[in-house]
Amino acid sequence: MKRLHAFVLLLLLSLPLFALSYGYDFAYEGYSLDEDSHNSLTLSAAFDCFSDRNLNVEFGVKLGFDDDGFGFMGAEALIGLSPFNFLHHPLSFMFTNRTHLSPEVEVGVVTYKADETYYRFGFSPAHLEDVNFTYDFFNPFVLFNVDGLDYEGWGIELVRATYYFN
């Protein structure tokens, strides 16, 4: 199991070296973990490994409110894969620029409150791509414990906006 953790960590750390574009993003999410509800604002560095944004890597820090007030909530490292692009889609009325609808699947490692580490599996049905921006709305995700792959919780990322420097 430790070899798997080492491989995932090396993969996540090496992918940004091959990035063709990079940027930053903001996301707001709510999640249920340990039978409690939480929320967090995530600030991330984003890396695009292909020119068409089919493979994205993100490293982020989570900030949010809890019983102690506003503060550090955890960290994340995510890989997103968007295998399909649709130019004509029902959400095109929301933007003046032409966007592509590219449903995305996310896999990653997250920590919440530095207690435990979890695998995060998510799906973004409304992943929209512009020239310099990507937008995600209502992305559900589930969390599994790293030790035994036991189900630990779920959440939804309400909105994520990413800006890429070209």
C-alpha positions in Angstrom: 0.0 0.0 0.0 2.9 2.4 0.7 4.2 1.8 -2.8 0.8 2.9 -4.2 0.9 6.1 -2.1 4.5 6.8 -3.2 3.5 6.2 -6.9 0.5 8.5 -6.6 2.5 11.2 -4.9 5.3 11.0 -7.6 2.8 11.1 -10.4 1.0 14.2 -8.9 4.3 16.0 -8.4 5.8 15.2 -11.8 2.8 16.2 -14.0 3.2 20.0 -13.6 6.7 19.7 -15.0 5.1 19.0 -18.4 2.4 21.6 -18.1 1.8 23.8 -21.2 -0.2 26.3 -19.2 -0.8 27.2 -15.6 -3.1 29.3 -13.6 -5.0 29.6 -10.4 -8.5 28.9 -9.2 -11.1 29.5 -6.5 -13.7 27.0 -5.4 -16.4 26.8 -2.8 -17.5 23.4 -1.5 -19.6 21.9 1.2 -19.1 18.3 2.5 -20.2 15.9 5.1 -17.4 14.1 7.0 -17.6 12.3 10.4 -21.4 13.0 10.5 -20.7 16.8 10.5 -21.2 19.4 7.8 -18.4 21.6 6.7 -17.6 24.2 4.1 -14.4 25.5 2.6 -13.0 28.0 0.1 -10.2 26.4 -1.9 -7.3 28.4 -3.5 -5.4 26.3 -6.0 -2.6 26.4 -8.5 -3.8 24.7 -11.7 -1.6 23.1 -14.4 -2.8 22.2 -17.9 -0.8 19.2 -19.3 -2.2 19.4 -22.8 -3.0 22.4 -25.0 -6.7 21.4 -25.1 -7.2 21.1 -21.3 -8.0 17.4 -21.4 -5.8 16.7 -18.4 -5.5 19.1 -15.5 -3.6 19.0 -12.3 -4.4 21.1 -9.2 -2.7 21.7 -5.9 -4.8 23.7 -3.4 -5.2 24.9 0.2 -8.6 24.9 1.8 -9.8 27.7 4.0 -13.1 27.8 5.9 -15.2 28.3 9.0 -15.5 25.8 11.8 -16.0 26.0 15.6 -12.7 27.9 16.0 -13.6 30.5 13.4 -12.0 31.1 10.0 -8.8 29.2 9.3 -6.9 26.4 7.6 -9.2 23.4 6.6 -6.9 21.2 4.6 -5.1 20.7 1.3 -5.7 18.9 -1.9 -4.0 17.5 -5.0 -6.4 16.6 -7.9 -6.1 15.2 -11.4 -9.0 16.0 -13.8 -9.7 14.2 -17.1 -12.1 15.6 -19.7 -12.3 13.1 -22.6 -15.1 14.8 -24.5 -15.8 18.4 -25.7 -19.1 19.6 -26.9 -19.2 22.9 -28.7 -23.0 23.2 -29.0 -24.5 22.7 -25.5 -27.5 24.0 -23.5 -25.4 26.2 -21.2 -23.9 28.4 -23.9 -26.4 31.2 -23.2 -24.5 31.9 -19.9 -21.4 33.3 -21.6 -20.6 35.8 -24.3 -17.5 33.9 -25.5 -17.8 30.5 -27.0 -17.4 27.8 -24.5 -17.0 24.0 -24.6 -18.9 21.7 -22.4 -16.4 19.1 -21.2 -17.6 16.7 -18.5 -14.7 16.0 -16.2 -13.8 13.1 -13.9 -11.6 14.0 -10.9 -9.3 11.8 -8.8 -7.1 13.0 -6.0 -5.9 13.1 -2.5 -7.3 15.5 0.1 -6.7 16.2 3.8 -9.3 17.9 6.1 -8.0 19.5 9.3 -4.8 17.5 9.0 -6.6 14.6 10.7 -6.7 12.0 8.0 -6.0 11.7 4.3 -8.8 10.7 1.9 -9.1 9.7 -1.7 -11.5 12.0 -3.6 -13.5 10.8 -6.6 -15.6 13.4 -8.3 -17.6 14.2 -11.4 -18.2 17.6 -13.0 -21.1 17.4 -15.4 -21.0 21.2 -16.0 -17.3 21.8 -16.8 -17.2 24.7 -19.2 -14.0 25.8 -21.0 -13.3 29.2 -22.4 -10.1 30.5 -23.9 -8.5 31.4 -20.6 -11.1 30.2 -18.1 -12.8 27.0 -17.0 -15.9 27.0 -14.9 -17.4 24.1 -12.9 -20.9 24.1 -11.3 -22.4 21.6 -8.9 -19.7 18.9 -8.8 -20.5 15.9 -6.5 -17.7 14.0 -4.9 -17.2 11.1 -2.5 -14.4 10.5 0.0 -12.7 7.2 0.9 -10.2 6.5 3.6 -6.7 5.9 2.4 -6.1 3.0 4.8 -8.9 0.7 3.9 -10.8 2.5 1.1 -13.8 2.7 3.4 -16.5 5.3 2.5 -16.1 8.3 4.7 -18.3 11.1 3.3 -19.5 13.1 0.4 -19.7 16.6 -0.8 -20.5 19.0 -3.5 -18.4 21.7 -5.0 -20.8 24.5 -5.8 -18.6 26.5 -8.1 -15.0 26.5 -9.3 -13.5 29.2 -11.5 -10.0 28.7 -13.0 -8.0 31.3 -14.9 -5.1 30.1 -17.1 -2.2 32.2 -18.2 -1.6 31.4 -21.9 
